[in-house]
Amino acid sequence: MDAPLDDTNVERFTGLLKEDGRDKSQFIAITHNKSTMEAANLLYGVTMEEEGVSKVISVRMKAAA
């Protein structure tokens, strides 16, 4: 849903997700946008290490210092 957005609007979008996420809400965003992924607390992805075998991976993001 963030694919057609320019950098300024991606920043507004991720700010909205962070703001609404403070109230224990959770969001699922399907994206390839680097800025959107950087705003996430947890990422899930699917990889194919060998042909025909998919694997789900997760990465918990650290908060910026």
PDBQT receptor file of N, H, CA, C and O in Angstrom, charges set to zero:
ATOM      1  N   MET A   1       0.800  -1.194   0.000  1.00  0.00    +0.000 N 
ATOM      2  CA  MET A   1       0.000   0.000   0.000  1.00  0.00    +0.000 C 
ATOM      3  C   MET A   1       0.845   1.260   0.000  1.00  0.00    +0.000 C 
ATOM      4  O   MET A   1       0.328   2.351  -0.242  1.00  0.00    +0.000 OA
ATOM      5  N   ASP A   2       2.134   1.128   0.267  1.00  0.00    +0.000 N 
ATOM      6  H   ASP A   2       2.554   0.242   0.463  1.00  0.00    +0.000 HD
ATOM      7  CA  ASP A   2       2.984   2.311   0.267  1.00  0.00    +0.000 C 
ATOM      8  C   ASP A   2       3.766   2.469  -1.037  1.00  0.00    +0.000 C 
ATOM      9  O   ASP A   2       4.534   3.420  -1.180  1.00  0.00    +0.000 OA
ATOM     10  N   ALA A   3       3.587   1.565  -1.977  1.00  0.00    +0.000 N 
ATOM     11  H   ALA A   3       2.963   0.792  -1.861  1.00  0.00    +0.000 HD
ATOM     12  CA  ALA A   3       4.351   1.600  -3.228  1.00  0.00    +0.000 C 
ATOM     13  C   ALA A   3       4.201   2.909  -4.000  1.00  0.00    +0.000 C 
ATOM     14  O   ALA A   3       5.204   3.409  -4.510  1.00  0.00    +0.000 OA
ATOM     15  N   PRO A   4       3.008   3.491  -4.116  1.00  0.00    +0.000 N 
ATOM     16  CA  PRO A   4       2.896   4.722  -4.909  1.00  0.00    +0.000 C 
ATOM     17  C   PRO A   4       3.294   5.987  -4.149  1.00  0.00    +0.000 C 
ATOM     18  O   PRO A   4       3.221   7.081  -4.709  1.00  0.00    +0.000 OA
ATOM     19  N   LEU A   5       3.707   5.866  -2.906  1.00  0.00    +0.000 N 
ATOM     20  H   LEU A   5       3.766   4.977  -2.451  1.00  0.00    +0.000 HD
ATOM     21  CA  LEU A   5       4.005   7.043  -2.097  1.00  0.00    +0.000 C 
ATOM     22  C   LEU A   5       5.432   7.548  -2.328  1.00  0.00    +0.000 C 
ATOM     23  O   LEU A   5       6.352   6.756  -2.530  1.00  0.00    +0.000 OA
ATOM     24  N   ASP A   6       5.605   8.867  -2.297  1.00  0.00    +0.000 N 
ATOM     25  H   ASP A   6       4.857   9.511  -2.133  1.00  0.00    +0.000 HD
ATOM     26  CA  ASP A   6       6.945   9.438  -2.344  1.00  0.00    +0.000 C 
ATOM     27  C   ASP A   6       7.528   9.401  -0.925  1.00  0.00    +0.000 C 
ATOM     28  O   ASP A   6       6.836   9.038   0.026  1.00  0.00    +0.000 OA
ATOM     29  N   ASP A   7       8.800   9.779  -0.792  1.00  0.00    +0.000 N 
ATOM     30  H   ASP A   7       9.362  10.075  -1.564  1.00  0.00    +0.000 HD
ATOM     31  CA  ASP A   7       9.483   9.676   0.499  1.00  0.00    +0.000 C 
ATOM     32  C   ASP A   7       8.780  10.443   1.617  1.00  0.00    +0.000 C 
ATOM     33  O   ASP A   7       8.695   9.958   2.745  1.00  0.00    +0.000 OA
ATOM     34  N   THR A   8       8.283  11.627   1.310  1.00  0.00    +0.000 N 
ATOM     35  H   THR A   8       8.352  12.021   0.393  1.00  0.00    +0.000 HD
ATOM     36  CA  THR A   8       7.598  12.439   2.317  1.00  0.00    +0.000 C 
ATOM     37  C   THR A   8       6.350  11.734   2.829  1.00  0.00    +0.000 C 
ATOM     38  O   THR A   8       6.091  11.721   4.032  1.00  0.00    +0.000 OA
ATOM     39  N   ASN A   9       5.581  11.153   1.929  1.00  0.00    +0.000 N 
ATOM     40  H   ASN A   9       5.790  11.164   0.951  1.00  0.00    +0.000 HD
ATOM     41  CA  ASN A   9       4.351  10.481   2.345  1.00  0.00    +0.000 C 
ATOM     42  C   ASN A   9       4.610   9.130   2.996  1.00  0.00    +0.000 C 
ATOM     43  O   ASN A   9       3.814   8.692   3.827  1.00  0.00    +0.000 OA
ATOM     44  N   VAL A  10       5.694   8.463   2.644  1.00  0.00    +0.000 N 
ATOM     45  H   VAL A  10       6.341   8.818   1.970  1.00  0.00    +0.000 HD
ATOM     46  CA  VAL A  10       6.075   7.237   3.361  1.00  0.00    +0.000 C 
ATOM     47  C   VAL A  10       6.393   7.592   4.805  1.00  0.00    +0.000 C 
ATOM     48  O   VAL A  10       6.010   6.866   5.722  1.00  0.00    +0.000 OA
ATOM     49  N   GLU A  11       7.087   8.699   5.013  1.00  0.00    +0.000 N 
ATOM     50  H   GLU A  11       7.398   9.289   4.268  1.00  0.00    +0.000 HD
ATOM     51  CA  GLU A  11       7.403   9.149   6.363  1.00  0.00    +0.000 C 
ATOM     52  C   GLU A  11       6.124   9.461   7.148  1.00  0.00    +0.000 C 
ATOM     53  O   GLU A  11       6.024   9.116   8.326  1.00  0.00    +0.000 OA
ATOM     54  N   ARG A  12       5.173  10.093   6.526  1.00  0.00    +0.000 N 
ATOM     55  H   ARG A  12       5.254  10.374   5.569  1.00  0.00    +0.000 HD
ATOM     56  CA  ARG A  12       3.887  10.381   7.183  1.00  0.00    +0.000 C 
ATOM     57  C   ARG A  12       3.152   9.084   7.502  1.00  0.00    +0.000 C 
ATOM     58  O   ARG A  12       2.572   8.941   8.578  1.00  0.00    +0.000 OA
ATOM     59  N   PHE A  13       3.177   8.137   6.561  1.00  0.00    +0.000 N 
ATOM     60  H   PHE A  13       3.648   8.253   5.686  1.00  0.00    +0.000 HD
ATOM     61  CA  PHE A  13       2.519   6.834   6.736  1.00  0.00    +0.000 C 
ATOM     62  C   PHE A  13       3.127   6.066   7.909  1.00  0.00    +0.000 C 
ATOM     63  O   PHE A  13       2.397   5.553   8.757  1.00  0.00    +0.000 OA
ATOM     64  N   THR A  14       4.465   5.983   7.962  1.00  0.00    +0.000 N 
ATOM     65  H   THR A  14       5.058   6.400   7.273  1.00  0.00    +0.000 HD
ATOM     66  CA  THR A  14       5.101   5.244   9.050  1.00  0.00    +0.000 C 
ATOM     67  C   THR A  14       4.892   5.949  10.392  1.00  0.00    +0.000 C 
ATOM     68  O   THR A  14       4.787   5.293  11.428  1.00  0.00    +0.000 OA
ATOM     69  N   GLY A  15       4.831   7.282  10.373  1.00  0.00    +0.000 N 
ATOM     70  H   GLY A  15       4.916   7.815   9.531  1.00  0.00    +0.000 HD
ATOM     71  CA  GLY A  15       4.534   8.027  11.592  1.00  0.00    +0.000 C 
ATOM     72  C   GLY A  15       3.145   7.700  12.118  1.00  0.00    +0.000 C 
ATOM     73  O   GLY A  15       2.946   7.560  13.325  1.00  0.00    +0.000 OA
ATOM     74  N   LEU A  16       2.192   7.580  11.214  1.00  0.00    +0.000 N 
ATOM     75  H   LEU A  16       2.353   7.694  10.233  1.00  0.00    +0.000 HD
ATOM     76  CA  LEU A  16       0.828   7.212  11.588  1.00  0.00    +0.000 C 
ATOM     77  C   LEU A  16       0.789   5.810  12.198  1.00  0.00    +0.000 C 
ATOM     78  O   LEU A  16       0.115   5.586  13.203  1.00  0.00    +0.000 OA
ATOM     79  N   LEU A  17       1.514   4.868  11.585  1.00  0.00    +0.000 N 
ATOM     80  H   LEU A  17       2.062   5.050  10.769  1.00  0.00    +0.000 HD
ATOM     81  CA  LEU A  17       1.554   3.508  12.125  1.00  0.00    +0.000 C 
ATOM     82  C   LEU A  17       2.167   3.483  13.522  1.00  0.00    +0.000 C 
ATOM     83  O   LEU A  17       1.659   2.803  14.414  1.00  0.00    +0.000 OA
ATOM     84  N   LYS A  18       3.259   4.224  13.711  1.00  0.00    +0.000 N 
ATOM     85  H   LYS A  18       3.672   4.776  12.987  1.00  0.00    +0.000 HD
ATOM     86  CA  LYS A  18       3.897   4.272  15.030  1.00  0.00    +0.000 C 
ATOM     87  C   LYS A  18       2.974   4.895  16.063  1.00  0.00    +0.000 C 
ATOM     88  O   LYS A  18       2.863   4.395  17.182  1.00  0.00    +0.000 OA
ATOM     89  N   GLU A  19       2.313   5.982  15.693  1.00  0.00    +0.000 N 
ATOM     90  H   GLU A  19       2.403   6.388  14.784  1.00  0.00    +0.000 HD
ATOM     91  CA  GLU A  19       1.411   6.677  16.624  1.00  0.00    +0.000 C 
ATOM     92  C   GLU A  19       0.246   5.774  17.031  1.00  0.00    +0.000 C 
ATOM     93  O   GLU A  19      -0.057   5.649  18.218  1.00  0.00    +0.000 OA
ATOM     94  N   ASP A  20      -0.393   5.158  16.074  1.00  0.00    +0.000 N 
ATOM     95  H   ASP A  20      -0.147   5.259  15.110  1.00  0.00    +0.000 HD
ATOM     96  CA  ASP A  20      -1.525   4.280  16.382  1.00  0.00    +0.000 C 
ATOM     97  C   ASP A  20      -1.065   2.993  17.058  1.00  0.00    +0.000 C 
ATOM     98  O   ASP A  20      -1.838   2.378  17.794  1.00  0.00    +0.000 OA
ATOM     99  N   GLY A  21       0.167   2.577  16.825  1.00  0.00    +0.000 N 
ATOM    100  H   GLY A  21       0.795   3.076  16.228  1.00  0.00    +0.000 HD
ATOM    101  CA  GLY A  21       0.702   1.364  17.430  1.00  0.00    +0.000 C 
ATOM    102  C   GLY A  21       0.992   1.504  18.910  1.00  0.00    +0.000 C 
ATOM    103  O   GLY A  21       1.158   0.501  19.604  1.00  0.00    +0.000 OA
ATOM    104  N   ARG A  22       1.056   2.728  19.406  1.00  0.00    +0.000 N 
ATOM    105  H   ARG A  22       0.921   3.543  18.842  1.00  0.00    +0.000 HD
ATOM    106  CA  ARG A  22       1.295   2.942  20.842  1.00  0.00    +0.000 C 
ATOM    107  C   ARG A  22       0.136   2.436  21.692  1.00  0.00    +0.000 C 
ATOM    108  O   ARG A  22       0.322   2.122  22.868  1.00  0.00    +0.000 OA
ATOM    109  N   ASP A  23      -1.038   2.357  21.119  1.00  0.00    +0.000 N 
ATOM    110  H   ASP A  23      -1.189   2.613  20.164  1.00  0.00    +0.000 HD
ATOM    111  CA  ASP A  23      -2.227   1.924  21.853  1.00  0.00    +0.000 C 
ATOM    112  C   ASP A  23      -2.430   0.418  21.766  1.00  0.00    +0.000 C 
ATOM    113  O   ASP A  23      -3.561  -0.066  21.820  1.00  0.00    +0.000 OA
ATOM    114  N   LYS A  24      -1.332  -0.322  21.631  1.00  0.00    +0.000 N 
ATOM    115  H   LYS A  24      -0.413   0.071  21.588  1.00  0.00    +0.000 HD
ATOM    116  CA  LYS A  24      -1.343  -1.782  21.548  1.00  0.00    +0.000 C 
ATOM    117  C   LYS A  24      -2.044  -2.304  20.297  1.00  0.00    +0.000 C 
ATOM    118  O   LYS A  24      -2.481  -3.454  20.259  1.00  0.00    +0.000 OA
ATOM    119  N   SER A  25      -2.148  -1.461  19.284  1.00  0.00    +0.000 N 
ATOM    120  H   SER A  25      -1.792  -0.527  19.316  1.00  0.00    +0.000 HD
ATOM    121  CA  SER A  25      -2.670  -1.911  17.995  1.00  0.00    +0.000 C 
ATOM    122  C   SER A  25      -1.529  -2.547  17.221  1.00  0.00    +0.000 C 
ATOM    123  O   SER A  25      -0.363  -2.201  17.411  1.00  0.00    +0.000 OA
ATOM    124  N   GLN A  26      -1.876  -3.478  16.349  1.00  0.00    +0.000 N 
ATOM    125  H   GLN A  26      -2.823  -3.759  16.195  1.00  0.00    +0.000 HD
ATOM    126  CA  GLN A  26      -0.883  -4.110  15.494  1.00  0.00    +0.000 C 
ATOM    127  C   GLN A  26      -1.294  -3.922  14.050  1.00  0.00    +0.000 C 
ATOM    128  O   GLN A  26      -2.483  -3.913  13.729  1.00  0.00    +0.000 OA
ATOM    129  N   PHE A  27      -0.311  -3.773  13.182  1.00  0.00    +0.000 N 
ATOM    130  H   PHE A  27       0.654  -3.781  13.443  1.00  0.00    +0.000 HD
ATOM    131  CA  PHE A  27      -0.562  -3.583  11.767  1.00  0.00    +0.000 C 
ATOM    132  C   PHE A  27       0.265  -4.574  10.970  1.00  0.00    +0.000 C 
ATOM    133  O   PHE A  27       1.378  -4.927  11.358  1.00  0.00    +0.000 OA
ATOM    134  N   ILE A  28      -0.275  -5.006   9.883  1.00  0.00    +0.000 N 
ATOM    135  H   ILE A  28      -1.180  -4.719   9.567  1.00  0.00    +0.000 HD
ATOM    136  CA  ILE A  28       0.459  -5.826   8.936  1.00  0.00    +0.000 C 
ATOM    137  C   ILE A  28       0.637  -4.989   7.680  1.00  0.00    +0.000 C 
ATOM    138  O   ILE A  28      -0.339  -4.541   7.078  1.00  0.00    +0.000 OA
ATOM    139  N   ALA A  29       1.875  -4.784   7.293  1.00  0.00    +0.000 N 
ATOM    140  H   ALA A  29       2.668  -5.148   7.782  1.00  0.00    +0.000 HD
ATOM    141  CA  ALA A  29       2.184  -4.031   6.078  1.00  0.00    +0.000 C 
ATOM    142  C   ALA A  29       2.994  -4.939   5.161  1.00  0.00    +0.000 C 
ATOM    143  O   ALA A  29       4.029  -5.472   5.560  1.00  0.00    +0.000 OA
ATOM    144  N   ILE A  30       2.531  -5.108   3.963  1.00  0.00    +0.000 N 
ATOM    145  H   ILE A  30       1.690  -4.676   3.639  1.00  0.00    +0.000 HD
ATOM    146  CA  ILE A  30       3.255  -5.887   2.969  1.00  0.00    +0.000 C 
ATOM    147  C   ILE A  30       3.994  -4.881   2.097  1.00  0.00    +0.000 C 
ATOM    148  O   ILE A  30       3.368  -4.081   1.402  1.00  0.00    +0.000 OA
ATOM    149  N   THR A  31       5.328  -4.920   2.131  1.00  0.00    +0.000 N 
ATOM    150  H   THR A  31       5.836  -5.570   2.696  1.00  0.00    +0.000 HD
ATOM    151  CA  THR A  31       6.104  -3.865   1.493  1.00  0.00    +0.000 C 
ATOM    152  C   THR A  31       7.484  -4.346   1.082  1.00  0.00    +0.000 C 
ATOM    153  O   THR A  31       7.985  -5.351   1.586  1.00  0.00    +0.000 OA
ATOM    154  N   HIS A  32       8.082  -3.620   0.168  1.00  0.00    +0.000 N 
ATOM    155  H   HIS A  32       7.675  -2.803  -0.242  1.00  0.00    +0.000 HD
ATOM    156  CA  HIS A  32       9.499  -3.749  -0.152  1.00  0.00    +0.000 C 
ATOM    157  C   HIS A  32      10.194  -2.422   0.118  1.00  0.00    +0.000 C 
ATOM    158  O   HIS A  32      11.380  -2.266  -0.171  1.00  0.00    +0.000 OA
ATOM    159  N   ASN A  33       9.453  -1.467   0.674  1.00  0.00    +0.000 N 
ATOM    160  H   ASN A  33       8.490  -1.594   0.909  1.00  0.00    +0.000 HD
ATOM    161  CA  ASN A  33       9.990  -0.131   0.914  1.00  0.00    +0.000 C 
ATOM    162  C   ASN A  33      10.917  -0.150   2.134  1.00  0.00    +0.000 C 
ATOM    163  O   ASN A  33      10.503  -0.516   3.234  1.00  0.00    +0.000 OA
ATOM    164  N   LYS A  34      12.163   0.243   1.927  1.00  0.00    +0.000 N 
ATOM    165  H   LYS A  34      12.500   0.540   1.033  1.00  0.00    +0.000 HD
ATOM    166  CA  LYS A  34      13.165   0.208   2.989  1.00  0.00    +0.000 C 
ATOM    167  C   LYS A  34      12.748   1.039   4.205  1.00  0.00    +0.000 C 
ATOM    168  O   LYS A  34      12.910   0.594   5.341  1.00  0.00    +0.000 OA
ATOM    169  N   SER A  35      12.218   2.234   3.977  1.00  0.00    +0.000 N 
ATOM    170  H   SER A  35      12.086   2.596   3.054  1.00  0.00    +0.000 HD
ATOM    171  CA  SER A  35      11.820   3.110   5.087  1.00  0.00    +0.000 C 
ATOM    172  C   SER A  35      10.692   2.499   5.911  1.00  0.00    +0.000 C 
ATOM    173  O   SER A  35      10.686   2.607   7.138  1.00  0.00    +0.000 OA
ATOM    174  N   THR A  36       9.745   1.862   5.245  1.00  0.00    +0.000 N 
ATOM    175  H   THR A  36       9.750   1.773   4.249  1.00  0.00    +0.000 HD
ATOM    176  CA  THR A  36       8.643   1.225   5.966  1.00  0.00    +0.000 C 
ATOM    177  C   THR A  36       9.169   0.054   6.801  1.00  0.00    +0.000 C 
ATOM    178  O   THR A  36       8.751  -0.133   7.943  1.00  0.00    +0.000 OA
ATOM    179  N   MET A  37      10.081  -0.726   6.232  1.00  0.00    +0.000 N 
ATOM    180  H   MET A  37      10.421  -0.574   5.304  1.00  0.00    +0.000 HD
ATOM    181  CA  MET A  37      10.650  -1.853   6.987  1.00  0.00    +0.000 C 
ATOM    182  C   MET A  37      11.468  -1.368   8.177  1.00  0.00    +0.000 C 
ATOM    183  O   MET A  37      11.454  -1.999   9.234  1.00  0.00    +0.000 OA
ATOM    184  N   GLU A  38      12.185  -0.251   8.015  1.00  0.00    +0.000 N 
ATOM    185  H   GLU A  38      12.197   0.261   7.156  1.00  0.00    +0.000 HD
ATOM    186  CA  GLU A  38      12.976   0.295   9.119  1.00  0.00    +0.000 C 
ATOM    187  C   GLU A  38      12.098   0.763  10.272  1.00  0.00    +0.000 C 
ATOM    188  O   GLU A  38      12.554   0.792  11.414  1.00  0.00    +0.000 OA
ATOM    189  N   ALA A  39      10.856   1.126  10.001  1.00  0.00    +0.000 N 
ATOM    190  H   ALA A  39      10.485   1.102   9.073  1.00  0.00    +0.000 HD
ATOM    191  CA  ALA A  39       9.940   1.607  11.034  1.00  0.00    +0.000 C 
ATOM    192  C   ALA A  39       9.306   0.463  11.829  1.00  0.00    +0.000 C 
ATOM    193  O   ALA A  39       8.695   0.697  12.871  1.00  0.00    +0.000 OA
ATOM    194  N   ALA A  40       9.449  -0.759  11.345  1.00  0.00    +0.000 N 
ATOM    195  H   ALA A  40       9.946  -0.948  10.498  1.00  0.00    +0.000 HD
ATOM    196  CA  ALA A  40       8.796  -1.911  11.974  1.00  0.00    +0.000 C 
ATOM    197  C   ALA A  40       9.554  -2.381  13.211  1.00  0.00    +0.000 C 
ATOM    198  O   ALA A  40      10.761  -2.173  13.332  1.00  0.00    +0.000 OA
ATOM    199  N   ASN A  41       8.828  -3.017  14.125  1.00  0.00    +0.000 N 
ATOM    200  H   ASN A  41       7.847  -3.187  14.026  1.00  0.00    +0.000 HD
ATOM    201  CA  ASN A  41       9.430  -3.658  15.292  1.00  0.00    +0.000 C 
ATOM    202  C   ASN A  41       9.820  -5.098  14.983  1.00  0.00    +0.000 C 
ATOM    203  O   ASN A  41      10.773  -5.632  15.552  1.00  0.00    +0.000 OA
ATOM    204  N   LEU A  42       9.075  -5.718  14.077  1.00  0.00    +0.000 N 
ATOM    205  H   LEU A  42       8.302  -5.284  13.615  1.00  0.00    +0.000 HD
ATOM    206  CA  LEU A  42       9.280  -7.123  13.751  1.00  0.00    +0.000 C 
ATOM    207  C   LEU A  42       9.009  -7.321  12.272  1.00  0.00    +0.000 C 
ATOM    208  O   LEU A  42       8.003  -6.847  11.745  1.00  0.00    +0.000 OA
ATOM    209  N   LEU A  43       9.910  -8.024  11.609  1.00  0.00    +0.000 N 
ATOM    210  H   LEU A  43      10.727  -8.410  12.037  1.00  0.00    +0.000 HD
ATOM    211  CA  LEU A  43       9.750  -8.318  10.191  1.00  0.00    +0.000 C 
ATOM    212  C   LEU A  43       9.600  -9.811   9.987  1.00  0.00    +0.000 C 
ATOM    213  O   LEU A  43      10.280 -10.601  10.641  1.00  0.00    +0.000 OA
ATOM    214  N   TYR A  44       8.726 -10.199   9.096  1.00  0.00    +0.000 N 
ATOM    215  H   TYR A  44       8.173  -9.558   8.564  1.00  0.00    +0.000 HD
ATOM    216  CA  TYR A  44       8.599 -11.584   8.657  1.00  0.00    +0.000 C 
ATOM    217  C   TYR A  44       8.888 -11.608   7.170  1.00  0.00    +0.000 C 
ATOM    218  O   TYR A  44       8.522 -10.686   6.440  1.00  0.00    +0.000 OA
ATOM    219  N   GLY A  45       9.531 -12.644   6.733  1.00  0.00    +0.000 N 
ATOM    220  H   GLY A  45       9.828 -13.393   7.326  1.00  0.00    +0.000 HD
ATOM    221  CA  GLY A  45       9.825 -12.775   5.317  1.00  0.00    +0.000 C 
ATOM    222  C   GLY A  45       9.797 -14.236   4.910  1.00  0.00    +0.000 C 
ATOM    223  O   GLY A  45       9.831 -15.132   5.754  1.00  0.00    +0.000 OA
ATOM    224  N   VAL A  46       9.734 -14.459   3.629  1.00  0.00    +0.000 N 
ATOM    225  H   VAL A  46       9.706 -13.731   2.944  1.00  0.00    +0.000 HD
ATOM    226  CA  VAL A  46       9.760 -15.810   3.089  1.00  0.00    +0.000 C 
ATOM    227  C   VAL A  46      10.961 -15.911   2.170  1.00  0.00    +0.000 C 
ATOM    228  O   VAL A  46      11.156 -15.068   1.295  1.00  0.00    +0.000 OA
ATOM    229  N   THR A  47      11.757 -16.934   2.369  1.00  0.00    +0.000 N 
ATOM    230  H   THR A  47      11.599 -17.619   3.080  1.00  0.00    +0.000 HD
ATOM    231  CA  THR A  47      12.936 -17.149   1.548  1.00  0.00    +0.000 C 
ATOM    232  C   THR A  47      12.885 -18.558   0.965  1.00  0.00    +0.000 C 
ATOM    233  O   THR A  47      12.188 -19.432   1.482  1.00  0.00    +0.000 OA
ATOM    234  N   MET A  48      13.616 -18.762  -0.097  1.00  0.00    +0.000 N 
ATOM    235  H   MET A  48      14.182 -18.052  -0.517  1.00  0.00    +0.000 HD
ATOM    236  CA  MET A  48      13.669 -20.076  -0.715  1.00  0.00    +0.000 C 
ATOM    237  C   MET A  48      15.139 -20.468  -0.818  1.00  0.00    +0.000 C 
ATOM    238  O   MET A  48      15.810 -20.158  -1.803  1.00  0.00    +0.000 OA
ATOM    239  N   GLU A  49      15.634 -21.161   0.226  1.00  0.00    +0.000 N 
ATOM    240  H   GLU A  49      15.089 -21.413   1.026  1.00  0.00    +0.000 HD
ATOM    241  CA  GLU A  49      17.033 -21.547   0.272  1.00  0.00    +0.000 C 
ATOM    242  C   GLU A  49      17.360 -22.616  -0.775  1.00  0.00    +0.000 C 
ATOM    243  O   GLU A  49      18.462 -22.648  -1.322  1.00  0.00    +0.000 OA
ATOM    244  N   GLU A  50      16.401 -23.473  -1.038  1.00  0.00    +0.000 N 
ATOM    245  H   GLU A  50      15.505 -23.447  -0.593  1.00  0.00    +0.000 HD
ATOM    246  CA  GLU A  50      16.555 -24.451  -2.114  1.00  0.00    +0.000 C 
ATOM    247  C   GLU A  50      15.267 -24.490  -2.910  1.00  0.00    +0.000 C 
ATOM    248  O   GLU A  50      14.184 -24.255  -2.373  1.00  0.00    +0.000 OA
ATOM    249  N   GLU A  51      15.388 -24.781  -4.160  1.00  0.00    +0.000 N 
ATOM    250  H   GLU A  51      16.267 -24.972  -4.596  1.00  0.00    +0.000 HD
ATOM    251  CA  GLU A  51      14.245 -24.722  -5.071  1.00  0.00    +0.000 C 
ATOM    252  C   GLU A  51      13.072 -25.558  -4.550  1.00  0.00    +0.000 C 
ATOM    253  O   GLU A  51      13.222 -26.739  -4.236  1.00  0.00    +0.000 OA
ATOM    254  N   GLY A  52      11.908 -24.920  -4.468  1.00  0.00    +0.000 N 
ATOM    255  H   GLY A  52      11.786 -23.961  -4.723  1.00  0.00    +0.000 HD
ATOM    256  CA  GLY A  52      10.688 -25.608  -4.058  1.00  0.00    +0.000 C 
ATOM    257  C   GLY A  52      10.478 -25.702  -2.560  1.00  0.00    +0.000 C 
ATOM    258  O   GLY A  52       9.470 -26.254  -2.119  1.00  0.00    +0.000 OA
ATOM    259  N   VAL A  53      11.411 -25.175  -1.755  1.00  0.00    +0.000 N 
ATOM    260  H   VAL A  53      12.230 -24.727  -2.113  1.00  0.00    +0.000 HD
ATOM    261  CA  VAL A  53      11.281 -25.249  -0.297  1.00  0.00    +0.000 C 
ATOM    262  C   VAL A  53      11.303 -23.835   0.269  1.00  0.00    +0.000 C 
ATOM    263  O   VAL A  53      12.356 -23.200   0.331  1.00  0.00    +0.000 OA
ATOM    264  N   SER A  54      10.136 -23.344   0.680  1.00  0.00    +0.000 N 
ATOM    265  H   SER A  54       9.281 -23.860   0.629  1.00  0.00    +0.000 HD
ATOM    266  CA  SER A  54      10.029 -22.002   1.253  1.00  0.00    +0.000 C 
ATOM    267  C   SER A  54      10.251 -22.070   2.756  1.00  0.00    +0.000 C 
ATOM    268  O   SER A  54       9.923 -23.066   3.401  1.00  0.00    +0.000 OA
ATOM    269  N   LYS A  55      10.805 -21.009   3.300  1.00  0.00    +0.000 N 
ATOM    270  H   LYS A  55      11.071 -20.199   2.776  1.00  0.00    +0.000 HD
ATOM    271  CA  LYS A  55      11.068 -20.930   4.733  1.00  0.00    +0.000 C 
ATOM    272  C   LYS A  55      10.659 -19.550   5.228  1.00  0.00    +0.000 C 
ATOM    273  O   LYS A  55      11.026 -18.543   4.624  1.00  0.00    +0.000 OA
ATOM    274  N   VAL A  56       9.901 -19.494   6.324  1.00  0.00    +0.000 N 
ATOM    275  H   VAL A  56       9.603 -20.313   6.815  1.00  0.00    +0.000 HD
ATOM    276  CA  VAL A  56       9.493 -18.225   6.931  1.00  0.00    +0.000 C 
ATOM    277  C   VAL A  56      10.551 -17.840   7.959  1.00  0.00    +0.000 C 
ATOM    278  O   VAL A  56      10.947 -18.651   8.796  1.00  0.00    +0.000 OA
ATOM    279  N   ILE A  57      11.003 -16.592   7.883  1.00  0.00    +0.000 N 
ATOM    280  H   ILE A  57      10.682 -15.933   7.203  1.00  0.00    +0.000 HD
ATOM    281  CA  ILE A  57      11.983 -16.087   8.842  1.00  0.00    +0.000 C 
ATOM    282  C   ILE A  57      11.412 -14.853   9.527  1.00  0.00    +0.000 C 
ATOM    283  O   ILE A  57      10.550 -14.170   8.975  1.00  0.00    +0.000 OA
ATOM    284  N   SER A  58      11.898 -14.574  10.729  1.00  0.00    +0.000 N 
ATOM    285  H   SER A  58      12.598 -15.130  11.178  1.00  0.00    +0.000 HD
ATOM    286  CA  SER A  58      11.480 -13.362  11.434  1.00  0.00    +0.000 C 
ATOM    287  C   SER A  58      12.706 -12.669  12.000  1.00  0.00    +0.000 C 
ATOM    288  O   SER A  58      13.694 -13.310  12.358  1.00  0.00    +0.000 OA
ATOM    289  N   VAL A  59      12.624 -11.348  12.073  1.00  0.00    +0.000 N 
ATOM    290  H   VAL A  59      11.821 -10.827  11.782  1.00  0.00    +0.000 HD
ATOM    291  CA  VAL A  59      13.700 -10.527  12.608  1.00  0.00    +0.000 C 
ATOM    292  C   VAL A  59      13.080  -9.475  13.511  1.00  0.00    +0.000 C 
ATOM    293  O   VAL A  59      12.234  -8.696  13.071  1.00  0.00    +0.000 OA
ATOM    294  N   ARG A  60      13.496  -9.447  14.770  1.00  0.00    +0.000 N 
ATOM    295  H   ARG A  60      14.183 -10.079  15.128  1.00  0.00    +0.000 HD
ATOM    296  CA  ARG A  60      13.029  -8.411  15.692  1.00  0.00    +0.000 C 
ATOM    297  C   ARG A  60      14.003  -7.245  15.581  1.00  0.00    +0.000 C 
ATOM    298  O   ARG A  60      15.214  -7.420  15.720  1.00  0.00    +0.000 OA
ATOM    299  N   MET A  61      13.466  -6.062  15.332  1.00  0.00    +0.000 N 
ATOM    300  H   MET A  61      12.483  -5.921  15.219  1.00  0.00    +0.000 HD
ATOM    301  CA  MET A  61      14.291  -4.876  15.119  1.00  0.00    +0.000 C 
ATOM    302  C   MET A  61      14.590  -4.214  16.474  1.00  0.00    +0.000 C 
ATOM    303  O   MET A  61      13.727  -4.157  17.350  1.00  0.00    +0.000 OA
ATOM    304  N   LYS A  62      15.802  -3.727  16.627  1.00  0.00    +0.000 N 
ATOM    305  H   LYS A  62      16.503  -3.774  15.915  1.00  0.00    +0.000 HD
ATOM    306  CA  LYS A  62      16.167  -2.987  17.838  1.00  0.00    +0.000 C 
ATOM    307  C   LYS A  62      15.731  -1.546  17.684  1.00  0.00    +0.000 C 
ATOM    308  O   LYS A  62      15.727  -1.005  16.578  1.00  0.00    +0.000 OA
ATOM    309  N   ALA A  63      15.367  -0.926  18.788  1.00  0.00    +0.000 N 
ATOM    310  H   ALA A  63      15.371  -1.365  19.686  1.00  0.00    +0.000 HD
ATOM    311  CA  ALA A  63      14.998   0.492  18.771  1.00  0.00    +0.000 C 
ATOM    312  C   ALA A  63      16.255   1.323  18.559  1.00  0.00    +0.000 C 
ATOM    313  O   ALA A  63      17.330   0.976  19.046  1.00  0.00    +0.000 OA
ATOM    314  N   ALA A  64      16.112   2.408  17.838  1.00  0.00    +0.000 N 
ATOM    315  H   ALA A  64      15.238   2.690  17.442  1.00  0.00    +0.000 HD
ATOM    316  CA  ALA A  64      17.235   3.307  17.587  1.00  0.00    +0.000 C 
ATOM    317  C   ALA A  64      17.656   3.968  18.893  1.00  0.00    +0.000 C 
ATOM    318  O   ALA A  64      16.815   4.336  19.714  1.00  0.00    +0.000 OA
ATOM    319  N   ALA A  65      18.958   4.114  19.076  1.00  0.00    +0.000 N 
ATOM    320  H   ALA A  65      19.641   3.815  18.409  1.00  0.00    +0.000 HD
ATOM    321  CA  ALA A  65      19.482   4.699  20.320  1.00  0.00    +0.000 C 
ATOM    322  C   ALA A  65      19.395   6.207  20.294  1.00  0.00    +0.000 C 
ATOM    323  O   ALA A  65      19.790   6.865  21.256  1.00  0.00    +0.000 OA
TER     324      ALA A  65
